[in-house]
Amino acid sequence: DRSPSRGLGDVYKRQPAGRRRVAPAGRRRALVALSLTALLGVVASAASSAFAAAPPPPPFLYIKEGAVWMAADKGAPRELGAVPAELGLATSLQVDGAARTLLLGAPARGWYWAPLTGPAGLDAIDAEESAPPPLQLGAFHKLPCAAGRATISPDGTWVLCATSVGTAMAIHLDTGQRVVRNLAAEHVMLAGSGPQTRLVWADPRGIWEAPLTASKPAGAAPPRRVAKEAPRRGLSVSPSGARALGIYEGQARRGKQVIVKELLFGFALDGKATRRKAMASGAVKAWSANGAWALVQDGSAACIMAATGGQYKCWKGYRGESISADGRFALLVGDRGDDVAAHAAKAPVGKAAKAQAGKAPAKAPAKAPAAKAPAPTRRWRTTP
């Protein structure tokens, strides 16, 4: 299939060694135009069609001067509410896929949550509307979490954090119920929504899951193994819990040689977990709410990758922060564009500095030499 996947730009499926299929010339021009548009902005688009009008990017939340702000494609940023004074400087802000709950905090100082209310969620904004959607932030509530990371479930009803002894604890935000597992909190994840919400973790025996239900007491649900071999590192589970990504050892080509190295693989959490190579490397930063796309950080490049097909598009010099619910947009952070001139004016370094230092100082022009016949120019022959 030589067609690009959902307009990601210069994306090609894996082909046998020495071969690569290329789209027709007209389609390539359209894809290059889409790629340049994404590179010029902070929000990178993965629209489904290169020829369709691009929809406006969804609004995003950020922390500034002790408050939570919301900014949209049109209109001025709007303050939603103040950060709890006892928290101080917040270093993490999370919102569930349905934009119902906001999780705010810092791993060393504690965690707070607040409800998000309003007729429009974060991914609903009218192209004709000039103001942000009427999203409102409720009062913050402190969570009984110890130092460490915390995550929110895809539907915004559960929060996973650590107890005082470092074990995993899931807290139901509506009922206050706590489910504690004798597992290291940093190795456990939340997946699923509603009655299908469950804990997922990995150990030397494989990958496991256990359901979370508000009607059952803590620890009542037995675990089930969904993959026989756990990844070496970097396990990341999709919001639905149906698929996962992780780093395994695999074969790759280096010239004519076949070497063994760590690669990013995708697989289904169905008990068989047949793996498929996704990228050469990278750390998964976030999933789209529909589980179709993943935001991956590959060194200094931020990449949007299809979760099942493996197609991806990267933007060098950016750090990925979040991805929209449908995977059409990703929020990337990079250098400001107004310092390009200052960067170009810097003194040369390395070989350029040595070459400039070795040049003789310019002299005043002497008497103009007699004109000479121009030397013949070299002609290049092009083959059809």
ZAROPA-967984 format. One record per atom (N, C-alpha, C): x, y, z. Coordinates in steps of 0.1 Angstrom, whole numbers, padded with zeros to 4 digits, always signed. Example, Ala and Ser with C-alpha at 12.3 -4.5 7.8 and 13.67 -1.06 7.14 Angstrom:
+0132-0057+0078
+0123-0045+0078
+0132-0033+0078
+0128-0022+0071
+0137-0011+0071
+0129+0000+0079
! end
This chain:
+0009-0012+0000
+0000+0000+0000
+0009+0012+0000
+0009+0019-0011
+0019+0031-0012
+0012+0044-0007
-0001+0044-0004
-0007+0056+0000
-0003+0060+0014
-0002+0073+0017
+0002+0077+0031
-0009+0074+0041
-0005+0072+0053
-0015+0069+0064
-0020+0082+0070
-0032+0085+0068
-0039+0096+0074
-0032+0109+0072
-0025+0111+0061
-0018+0124+0058
-0007+0128+0068
+0001+0118+0072
+0011+0121+0082
+0023+0128+0076
+0024+0130+0063
+0035+0136+0057
+0044+0126+0050
+0057+0128+0051
+0067+0119+0044
+0068+0106+0052
+0057+0098+0051
+0056+0085+0059
+0055+0074+0049
+0063+0064+0051
+0063+0052+0042
+0062+0040+0051
+0055+0029+0047
+0055+0017+0054
+0068+0010+0051
+0072+0000+0060
+0084-0007+0059
+0084-0015+0046
+0095-0014+0039
+0097-0022+0027
+0109-0030+0027
+0110-0041+0019
+0123-0049+0019
+0135-0040+0016
+0147-0046+0020
+0159-0038+0019
+0162-0034+0005
+0165-0021+0003
+0169-0016-0010
+0157-0011-0018
+0145-0012-0013
+0133-0007-0020
+0125+0002-0011
+0119+0012-0017
+0110+0021-0009
+0100+0026-0019
+0087+0025-0016
+0077+0030-0025
+0074+0044-0022
+0072+0052-0033
+0070+0066-0032
+0056+0070-0038
+0050+0079-0032
+0037+0083-0038
+0039+0091-0051
+0028+0092-0059
+0029+0100-0072
+0034+0114-0069
+0039+0121-0080
+0045+0134-0078
+0034+0144-0073
+0022+0144-0078
+0012+0153-0073
+0009+0152-0058
+0008+0139-0054
+0005+0136-0040
+0017+0140-0031
+0029+0138-0036
+0041+0142-0028
+0041+0156-0026
+0038+0165-0036
+0038+0179-0034
+0028+0183-0023
+0016+0177-0023
+0006+0180-0012
+0011+0176+0002
+0018+0164+0002
+0023+0160+0015
+0034+0169+0020
+0043+0173+0012
+0053+0183+0016
+0047+0195+0021
+0037+0201+0015
+0030+0213+0019
+0025+0211+0033
+0018+0199+0036
+0013+0196+0049
+0024+0195+0059
+0035+0189+0056
+0046+0187+0065
+0052+0201+0069
+0053+0210+0060
+0059+0223+0063
+0049+0231+0072
+0036+0230+0069
+0027+0237+0078
+0028+0232+0092
+0030+0219+0094
+0031+0214+0108
+0044+0219+0114
+0055+0220+0106
+0068+0224+0112
+0068+0238+0116
+0060+0247+0109
+0060+0261+0112
+0052+0264+0125
+0044+0256+0129
+0036+0259+0141
+0040+0250+0153
+0035+0254+0165
+0038+0247+0177
+0029+0234+0178
+0017+0235+0172
+0008+0224+0172
+0009+0217+0159
+0013+0204+0159
+0015+0196+0147
+0002+0188+0144
-0002+0189+0132
-0015+0182+0128
-0012+0169+0121
-0020+0159+0124
-0020+0146+0117
-0034+0144+0110
-0039+0154+0102
-0052+0154+0097
-0054+0142+0087
-0066+0137+0086
-0068+0125+0078
-0067+0127+0063
-0068+0140+0058
-0067+0142+0044
-0059+0155+0042
-0049+0153+0032
-0040+0165+0030
-0047+0176+0022
-0059+0172+0016
-0065+0182+0007
-0077+0189+0015
-0082+0183+0026
-0093+0189+0033
-0088+0201+0041
-0098+0210+0044
-0095+0221+0052
-0091+0217+0066
-0080+0222+0072
-0075+0217+0085
-0085+0223+0096
-0089+0214+0105
-0098+0219+0116
-0090+0227+0126
-0096+0236+0134
-0088+0243+0143
-0083+0234+0154
-0071+0237+0160
-0066+0228+0171
-0074+0230+0183
-0075+0220+0192
-0083+0221+0204
-0076+0230+0214
-0083+0236+0223
-0076+0244+0234
-0068+0235+0243
-0059+0241+0250
-0050+0234+0259
-0049+0242+0272
-0046+0235+0283
-0044+0240+0296
-0029+0241+0300
-0026+0251+0308
-0012+0253+0312
-0012+0261+0326
-0001+0261+0333
+0000+0267+0346
+0009+0279+0344
+0005+0291+0349
+0012+0303+0348
+0009+0312+0360
+0019+0317+0367
+0017+0327+0378
+0007+0322+0389
+0008+0309+0392
+0000+0303+0403
-0014+0301+0399
-0017+0300+0386
-0031+0298+0382
-0031+0288+0370
-0043+0282+0367
-0045+0273+0356
-0052+0282+0345
-0046+0281+0333
-0051+0289+0322
-0055+0280+0310
-0064+0285+0302
-0068+0278+0290
-0066+0287+0278
-0059+0282+0268
-0057+0290+0255
-0063+0282+0244
-0069+0289+0234
-0075+0283+0222
-0068+0289+0210
-0072+0284+0198
-0067+0289+0186
-0071+0303+0184
-0083+0307+0188
-0088+0321+0187
-0091+0326+0201
-0089+0339+0202
-0093+0346+0215
-0081+0346+0224
-0082+0354+0235
-0072+0355+0245
-0072+0344+0255
-0061+0340+0261
-0062+0330+0271
-0071+0334+0283
-0076+0324+0289
-0086+0327+0300
-0082+0319+0313
-0082+0326+0324
-0078+0320+0337
-0090+0312+0342
-0087+0299+0346
-0098+0290+0351
-0099+0290+0366
-0087+0291+0372
-0087+0291+0387
-0073+0291+0392
-0072+0293+0405
-0059+0294+0412
-0054+0281+0416
-0041+0279+0416
-0035+0267+0421
-0035+0267+0436
-0038+0256+0443
-0038+0256+0458
-0025+0262+0463
-0026+0271+0473
-0014+0278+0478
-0005+0268+0485
-0010+0258+0492
-0002+0249+0499
+0006+0240+0490
+0002+0239+0477
+0009+0231+0468
+0022+0238+0463
+0022+0251+0461
+0033+0258+0456
+0034+0256+0441
+0046+0253+0437
+0049+0252+0423
+0045+0238+0418
+0035+0238+0409
+0030+0225+0403
+0038+0222+0391
+0042+0209+0390
+0051+0205+0379
+0043+0195+0370
+0031+0191+0373
+0024+0182+0365
+0009+0186+0364
+0003+0185+0352
-0011+0189+0350
-0016+0178+0340
-0027+0171+0344
-0033+0160+0336
-0048+0162+0335
-0053+0159+0323
-0068+0159+0321
-0072+0146+0314
-0083+0140+0319
-0087+0128+0313
-0092+0130+0299
-0094+0119+0291
-0099+0120+0277
-0112+0127+0275
-0121+0126+0285
-0134+0132+0284
-0134+0146+0290
-0123+0151+0294
-0122+0165+0300
-0132+0167+0311
-0133+0157+0321
-0141+0158+0332
-0134+0161+0345
-0121+0158+0345
-0113+0159+0358
-0099+0164+0355
-0094+0173+0363
-0081+0178+0362
-0073+0173+0374
-0061+0168+0372
-0052+0163+0382
-0039+0172+0382
-0036+0178+0393
-0026+0188+0395
-0017+0184+0407
-0004+0186+0405
+0005+0184+0416
+0019+0184+0413
+0027+0179+0422
+0041+0177+0421
+0045+0164+0428
+0054+0156+0422
+0057+0143+0429
+0062+0144+0443
+0069+0155+0446
+0075+0157+0459
+0066+0164+0469
+0055+0170+0465
+0047+0178+0474
+0032+0174+0474
+0027+0165+0467
+0014+0160+0468
+0006+0163+0455
-0007+0158+0456
-0016+0158+0444
-0030+0163+0448
-0036+0171+0438
-0049+0176+0440
-0057+0173+0427
-0070+0172+0429
-0079+0171+0417
-0091+0181+0418
-0096+0184+0406
-0107+0193+0406
-0116+0189+0394
-0129+0190+0395
-0138+0187+0384
-0138+0198+0373
-0139+0194+0361
-0141+0203+0350
-0156+0202+0345
-0163+0213+0345
-0177+0214+0341
-0179+0223+0330
-0190+0221+0322
-0193+0230+0311
-0199+0222+0300
-0206+0228+0291
-0213+0221+0280
-0203+0216+0269
-0190+0222+0269
-0181+0218+0259
-0168+0213+0266
-0162+0202+0260
-0150+0197+0265
-0138+0203+0258
-0126+0198+0261
-0114+0204+0256
-0113+0201+0241
-0119+0191+0236
-0118+0188+0221
-0130+0193+0213
-0139+0201+0219
-0150+0207+0212
-0149+0222+0211
-0146+0227+0200
-0145+0241+0198
-0150+0244+0184
-0159+0254+0182
-0164+0258+0169
-0154+0266+0161
-0153+0263+0148
-0144+0271+0140
-0148+0285+0139
-0161+0288+0140
-0166+0301+0139
-0165+0309+0152
-0162+0302+0163
-0162+0308+0176
-0149+0315+0179
-0149+0327+0184
-0136+0334+0186
-0132+0333+0201
-0141+0328+0210
-0137+0327+0224
-0136+0312+0228
-0128+0309+0238
-0126+0295+0242
-0140+0290+0247
-0142+0276+0247
-0154+0271+0251
-0156+0273+0266
-0169+0274+0271
-0172+0278+0284
-0168+0266+0294
-0156+0263+0295
-0151+0253+0305
-0149+0259+0318
-0154+0253+0329
-0152+0259+0342
-0145+0249+0351
-0136+0254+0360
-0128+0246+0369
-0134+0247+0383
-0137+0235+0389
-0143+0235+0403
-0132+0236+0413
-0136+0233+0426
-0127+0235+0437
-0117+0223+0437
-0105+0225+0442
-0095+0215+0443
-0097+0207+0456
-0094+0194+0455
-0095+0185+0466
-0081+0178+0468
-0076+0177+0480
-0063+0171+0482
-0065+0156+0482
-0055+0148+0476
-0056+0134+0476
-0046+0128+0486
-0050+0117+0492
-0041+0111+0502
-0030+0103+0496
-0022+0109+0488
-0011+0102+0481
+0003+0106+0487
+0012+0097+0487
+0025+0100+0492
+0034+0105+0480
+0046+0107+0483
+0055+0113+0472
+0057+0102+0461
+0057+0107+0449
+0058+0099+0437
+0048+0104+0426
+0048+0097+0415
+0039+0101+0404
+0025+0097+0407
+0016+0103+0399
+0002+0100+0399
-0004+0101+0385
-0014+0093+0382
-0020+0093+0369
-0035+0092+0371
-0043+0096+0361
-0057+0096+0361
-0062+0086+0351
-0074+0080+0354
-0080+0070+0345
-0085+0077+0332
-0087+0070+0321
-0092+0076+0309
-0106+0083+0311
-0114+0078+0320
-0127+0085+0322
-0127+0095+0333
-0116+0097+0340
-0115+0107+0350
-0122+0103+0363
-0124+0090+0366
-0131+0086+0379
-0121+0080+0389
-0109+0076+0385
-0099+0070+0394
-0086+0077+0392
-0078+0078+0403
-0065+0083+0404
-0056+0072+0410
-0045+0070+0403
-0035+0060+0408
-0023+0067+0413
-0019+0064+0425
-0007+0070+0432
-0001+0060+0441
+0009+0065+0449
+0016+0057+0459
+0012+0059+0473
+0012+0048+0481
+0010+0049+0495
+0023+0053+0502
+0022+0054+0515
+0034+0059+0523
+0045+0049+0522
+0042+0036+0519
+0053+0026+0518
+0056+0023+0503
+0051+0031+0494
+0054+0030+0480
+0046+0020+0472
+0036+0014+0478
+0028+0004+0470
+0017+0012+0462
+0011+0005+0452
+0001+0012+0443
-0012+0013+0450
-0019+0025+0449
-0032+0027+0455
-0040+0035+0445
-0052+0029+0442
-0062+0035+0433
-0073+0041+0441
-0077+0054+0438
-0087+0061+0446
-0098+0065+0437
-0111+0061+0441
-0122+0064+0433
-0127+0078+0437
-0127+0088+0428
-0129+0102+0431
-0143+0105+0436
-0153+0097+0432
-0167+0099+0436
-0170+0093+0449
-0165+0081+0452
-0169+0074+0464
-0158+0075+0475
-0145+0078+0471
-0134+0078+0480
-0128+0064+0483
-0134+0054+0476
-0129+0040+0479
-0114+0039+0474
-0106+0031+0482
-0092+0029+0479
-0090+0014+0477
-0082+0012+0466
-0078-0002+0463
-0063-0002+0463
-0057-0010+0472
-0043-0011+0474
-0038-0024+0469
-0027-0024+0461
-0020-0036+0456
-0006-0036+0461
-0001-0048+0465
+0013-0049+0470
+0022-0049+0458
+0022-0038+0450
+0030-0037+0438
+0037-0023+0439
+0049-0022+0433
+0056-0009+0433
+0047+0001+0424
+0044+0012+0430
+0035+0022+0423
+0040+0026+0410
+0053+0028+0408
+0059+0033+0395
+0057+0023+0384
+0054+0010+0387
+0052+0000+0376
+0038-0003+0373
+0028+0004+0379
+0014+0001+0377
+0008+0012+0369
-0002+0008+0360
-0009+0018+0351
-0024+0016+0352
-0032+0026+0349
-0046+0025+0348
-0050+0024+0333
-0061+0016+0331
-0066+0014+0317
-0081+0011+0318
-0088+0014+0307
-0102+0012+0307
-0110+0023+0313
-0124+0022+0311
-0133+0031+0316
-0145+0024+0322
-0151+0031+0332
-0163+0026+0338
-0161+0012+0345
-0170+0003+0343
-0168-0011+0349
-0156-0018+0343
-0150-0014+0332
-0139-0020+0326
-0125-0014+0331
-0126-0005+0340
-0113+0001+0345
-0105-0010+0353
-0092-0010+0350
-0084-0020+0356
-0069-0015+0358
-0062-0022+0366
-0048-0020+0368
-0040-0029+0359
-0029-0024+0354
-0020-0032+0345
-0006-0030+0350
+0001-0041+0351
+0015-0040+0356
+0023-0051+0349
+0036-0050+0351
+0045-0060+0345
+0055-0065+0356
+0058-0078+0355
+0068-0084+0364
+0076-0094+0356
+0086-0101+0362
+0094-0111+0354
+0086-0122+0348
+0073-0124+0353
+0065-0135+0347
+0056-0131+0336
+0055-0117+0333
+0047-0113+0322
+0040-0100+0325
+0029-0097+0318
+0021-0085+0320
+0008-0090+0325
+0003-0083+0336
-0009-0087+0343
-0019-0075+0343
-0032-0079+0345
-0043-0069+0348
-0052-0074+0358
-0058-0065+0365
-0068-0068+0376
-0079-0057+0375
-0092-0061+0375
-0102-0051+0374
-0104-0042+0387
-0109-0030+0385
-0112-0021+0396
-0127-0019+0395
-0134-0022+0406
-0149-0020+0407
-0152-0013+0420
-0160-0003+0419
-0164+0004+0432
-0172-0005+0441
-0178-0016+0436
-0187-0024+0445
-0179-0035+0452
-0167-0038+0448
-0159-0049+0454
-0149-0043+0464
-0146-0051+0475
-0136-0046+0484
-0122-0046+0478
-0112-0040+0485
-0099-0039+0480
-0093-0053+0479
-0086-0055+0467
-0079-0067+0465
-0088-0079+0462
-0101-0078+0459
-0109-0089+0457
-0108-0095+0444
-0104-0087+0434
-0104-0092+0420
-0090-0099+0417
-0090-0111+0413
-0077-0118+0410
-0071-0113+0397
-0058-0113+0396
-0051-0108+0383
-0052-0118+0372
-0051-0114+0360
-0051-0122+0348
-0039-0118+0339
-0031-0128+0335
-0020-0126+0326
-0024-0123+0312
-0020-0112+0306
-0024-0108+0293
-0012-0109+0283
+0000-0111+0288
+0012-0112+0280
+0022-0121+0287
+0029-0130+0281
+0038-0140+0288
+0051-0133+0290
+0055-0124+0282
+0069-0118+0283
+0067-0103+0285
+0073-0097+0295
+0072-0083+0297
+0084-0076+0290
+0082-0064+0286
+0093-0056+0279
+0105-0054+0288
+0116-0051+0282
+0128-0048+0290
+0126-0035+0298
+0119-0025+0292
+0116-0012+0298
+0106-0005+0289
+0100+0006+0294
+0092+0015+0287
+0078+0009+0284
+0072+0001+0292
+0058-0004+0290
+0049+0008+0291
+0040+0009+0281
+0030+0019+0280
+0017+0013+0275
+0006+0014+0282
-0007+0008+0279
-0017+0018+0273
-0024+0014+0262
-0034+0023+0256
-0045+0026+0266
-0053+0037+0264
-0063+0040+0273
-0074+0029+0275
-0077+0022+0265
-0086+0011+0266
-0081-0002+0272
-0067-0003+0272
-0061-0015+0278
-0060-0026+0268
-0064-0023+0255
-0064-0034+0245
-0050-0036+0239
-0042-0026+0239
-0029-0027+0233
-0018-0020+0242
-0005-0023+0238
+0005-0017+0246
+0018-0015+0237
+0027-0007+0242
+0040-0005+0235
+0051-0007+0245
+0062-0012+0241
+0073-0015+0250
+0086-0018+0243
+0097-0017+0250
+0110-0019+0244
+0114-0034+0246
+0117-0041+0235
+0122-0054+0235
+0134-0055+0226
+0142-0066+0227
+0153-0068+0218
+0147-0074+0205
+0153-0068+0194
+0149-0072+0181
+0160-0071+0171
+0158-0076+0159
+0168-0076+0149
+0166-0063+0140
+0177-0057+0137
+0177-0045+0128
+0189-0046+0118
+0188-0039+0107
+0199-0039+0097
+0208-0027+0099
+0221-0030+0098
+0231-0019+0098
+0240-0022+0086
+0236-0016+0075
+0243-0019+0062
+0238-0033+0057
+0248-0041+0056
+0245-0055+0052
+0244-0065+0063
+0247-0060+0075
+0247-0068+0087
+0234-0067+0094
+0230-0078+0101
+0218-0079+0109
+0223-0079+0124
+0219-0069+0131
+0223-0068+0145
+0211-0069+0155
+0214-0071+0167
+0204-0072+0178
+0204-0060+0186
+0193-0052+0187
+0193-0040+0195
+0179-0038+0201
+0178-0029+0210
+0165-0026+0216
+0156-0018+0207
+0144-0022+0204
+0135-0016+0195
+0121-0015+0202
+0113-0005+0197
+0100-0003+0202
+0090-0012+0195
+0083-0020+0202
+0073-0029+0196
+0059-0026+0201
+0049-0029+0193
+0035-0028+0197
+0029-0042+0197
+0019-0044+0206
+0013-0057+0207
+0000-0056+0214
-0009-0066+0212
-0022-0066+0218
-0021-0073+0232
-0029-0069+0241
-0029-0075+0254
-0040-0085+0255
-0038-0096+0247
-0049-0106+0245
-0044-0120+0250
-0033-0121+0257
-0028-0133+0261
-0017-0139+0252
-0018-0135+0239
-0008-0140+0230
+0003-0129+0228
-0001-0117+0227
+0008-0105+0226
+0018-0107+0215
+0013-0110+0203
+0022-0110+0191
+0028-0096+0188
+0041-0095+0188
+0047-0082+0187
+0050-0078+0172
+0049-0065+0170
+0052-0059+0157
+0061-0047+0159
+0072-0047+0151
+0081-0036+0153
+0074-0022+0149
+0076-0012+0158
+0070+0001+0155
+0081+0011+0151
+0091+0014+0160
+0101+0024+0157
+0114+0018+0162
+0125+0024+0157
+0138+0020+0162
+0141+0022+0176
+0135+0033+0182
+0137+0036+0196
+0126+0047+0199
+0126+0051+0212
+0116+0061+0216
+0109+0057+0229
+0105+0068+0236
+0097+0067+0248
+0083+0072+0246
+0073+0064+0249
+0059+0069+0247
+0056+0079+0258
+0051+0091+0253
+0048+0102+0262
+0033+0102+0265
+0024+0099+0255
+0010+0099+0257
+0003+0092+0246
-0010+0088+0248
-0018+0081+0239
-0030+0090+0236
-0035+0090+0224
-0048+0096+0221
-0059+0088+0228
-0070+0095+0231
-0081+0089+0239
-0087+0077+0232
-0087+0077+0218
-0092+0066+0211
-0082+0054+0209
-0070+0056+0214
-0060+0045+0214
-0054+0043+0200
-0057+0051+0190
-0052+0049+0176
-0039+0055+0174
-0035+0065+0182
-0022+0072+0180
-0014+0073+0193
-0001+0074+0192
+0008+0076+0203
+0017+0087+0200
+0020+0095+0211
+0030+0105+0210
+0043+0099+0216
+0054+0099+0208
+0066+0092+0211
+0078+0102+0210
+0086+0102+0220
+0098+0111+0220
+0110+0102+0216
+0116+0105+0205
+0128+0098+0200
+0140+0107+0200
+0147+0107+0211
+0158+0116+0213
+0153+0131+0213
+0158+0138+0203
+0154+0153+0202
+0143+0155+0193
+0136+0144+0189
+0125+0145+0179
+0112+0140+0186
+0101+0148+0183
+0088+0143+0188
+0081+0137+0176
+0074+0126+0178
+0068+0118+0168
+0054+0114+0171
+0045+0114+0161
+0032+0109+0162
+0032+0096+0154
+0028+0085+0161
+0029+0072+0155
+0015+0065+0156
+0012+0058+0145
+0000+0049+0145
+0002+0037+0153
-0007+0035+0162
-0005+0024+0172
-0005+0010+0166
-0012+0008+0155
-0013-0005+0150
-0005-0007+0137
-0005+0003+0129
+0002+0002+0116
+0017+0005+0117
+0022+0013+0127
+0036+0016+0128
+0040+0028+0120
+0032+0034+0112
+0036+0046+0105
+0038+0057+0115
+0047+0066+0112
+0050+0077+0121
+0056+0089+0113
+0055+0101+0119
+0061+0113+0114
+0067+0120+0126
+0079+0125+0124
+0087+0131+0135
+0090+0146+0132
+0092+0154+0142
+0096+0168+0141
+0108+0170+0150
+0119+0172+0143
+0132+0173+0151
+0132+0187+0158
+0139+0186+0170
+0140+0199+0178
+0129+0202+0186
+0119+0193+0188
+0107+0195+0196
+0106+0185+0207
+0099+0188+0218
+0096+0179+0229
+0081+0177+0229
+0076+0165+0228
+0062+0162+0229
+0056+0164+0243
+0045+0171+0244
+0038+0172+0257
+0025+0165+0258
+0016+0166+0248
+0003+0160+0249
-0002+0158+0235
-0013+0150+0234
-0019+0147+0221
-0034+0148+0223
-0041+0152+0213
-0056+0154+0214
-0063+0141+0214
-0076+0141+0218
-0083+0129+0220
-0084+0120+0207
-0085+0127+0196
-0086+0119+0183
-0073+0117+0176
-0062+0123+0182
-0049+0121+0176
-0046+0130+0164
-0055+0140+0161
-0052+0149+0150
-0042+0159+0153
-0040+0162+0166
-0031+0173+0170
-0022+0168+0181
-0010+0174+0182
-0001+0171+0193
+0005+0185+0197
+0007+0187+0210
+0013+0199+0215
+0028+0197+0217
+0036+0204+0209
+0050+0203+0210
+0057+0215+0215
+0068+0214+0222
+0075+0225+0228
+0089+0226+0221
+0093+0237+0216
+0106+0239+0210
+0112+0253+0212
+0123+0256+0205
+0129+0269+0206
+0120+0280+0200
+0121+0292+0206
+0113+0303+0200
+0118+0306+0186
+0110+0311+0178
+0114+0314+0164
+0121+0328+0163
+0120+0336+0173
+0125+0350+0172
+0140+0350+0176
+0146+0339+0179
+0161+0339+0182
+0169+0333+0171
+0163+0332+0159
+0170+0326+0148
+0181+0336+0144
+0178+0349+0143
+0188+0359+0139
+0200+0359+0149
+0196+0358+0162
+0207+0359+0173
+0216+0346+0172
+0210+0335+0168
+0217+0323+0167
+0227+0324+0155
+0222+0330+0144
+0230+0331+0132
+0242+0341+0134
+0240+0351+0144
+0250+0361+0146
+0261+0356+0155
+0260+0344+0161
+0270+0339+0170
+0284+0337+0163
+0295+0338+0171
+0308+0336+0165
+0310+0322+0160
+0316+0320+0149
+0318+0306+0144
+0327+0298+0153
+0324+0285+0154
+0332+0276+0162
+0337+0264+0154
+0347+0257+0159
+0352+0245+0152
+0360+0249+0139
+0357+0241+0129
+0364+0243+0116
+0362+0256+0110
+0349+0261+0112
+0346+0274+0106
+0354+0285+0113
+0356+0285+0126
+0365+0295+0133
+0379+0294+0128
+0385+0282+0127
+0398+0280+0122
+0400+0286+0108
+0390+0283+0099
+0391+0288+0086
+0391+0303+0085
+0382+0309+0093
+0381+0323+0093
+0394+0330+0099
+0400+0323+0110
+0412+0329+0115
+0424+0328+0106
+0424+0318+0097
+0435+0316+0088
+0435+0325+0076
+0424+0332+0074
+0423+0341+0062
+0431+0354+0064
+0437+0358+0054
+0445+0371+0055
+0436+0383+0055
+0439+0393+0063
+0431+0405+0064
+0429+0411+0050
+0417+0417+0048
+0414+0423+0035
+0423+0435+0033
+0427+0437+0021
+0436+0448+0017
+0428+0457+0008
+0433+0470+0007
+0427+0480-0002
+0428+0475-0016
+0418+0477-0024
+0419+0472-0038
+0430+0480-0046
+0439+0473-0053
+0449+0480-0061
+0443+0483-0074
+0452+0486-0084
+0448+0490-0097
+0440+0478-0103
+0429+0482-0109
+0421+0471-0115
+0428+0464-0126
+0428+0450-0125
+0435+0442-0135
+0428+0443-0148
+0436+0439-0158
+0429+0439-0172
+0419+0428-0172
+0409+0431-0180
+0398+0421-0181
+0403+0409-0188
+0399+0397-0184
+0402+0385-0190
+0390+0378-0196
+0392+0370-0205
+0381+0362-0211
+0375+0353-0200
+0362+0352-0198
+0357+0343-0188
+0360+0328-0191
+0363+0321-0180
+0367+0307-0182
+0354+0299-0186
+0356+0289-0193
+0344+0281-0197
+0337+0275-0185
+0324+0275-0185
+0317+0269-0174
+0315+0254-0176
+0315+0247-0165
+0314+0232-0166
+0299+0229-0169
+0297+0220-0178
+0284+0216-0182
+0281+0202-0176
+0269+0201-0170
+0265+0188-0164
+0255+0182-0174
+0257+0169-0176
+0248+0162-0184
+0238+0154-0175
+0226+0155-0178
+0216+0148-0171
+0211+0136-0179
+0209+0125-0172
+0204+0113-0179
+0189+0112-0178
+0182+0108-0188
+0168+0107-0187
+0163+0098-0176
! end
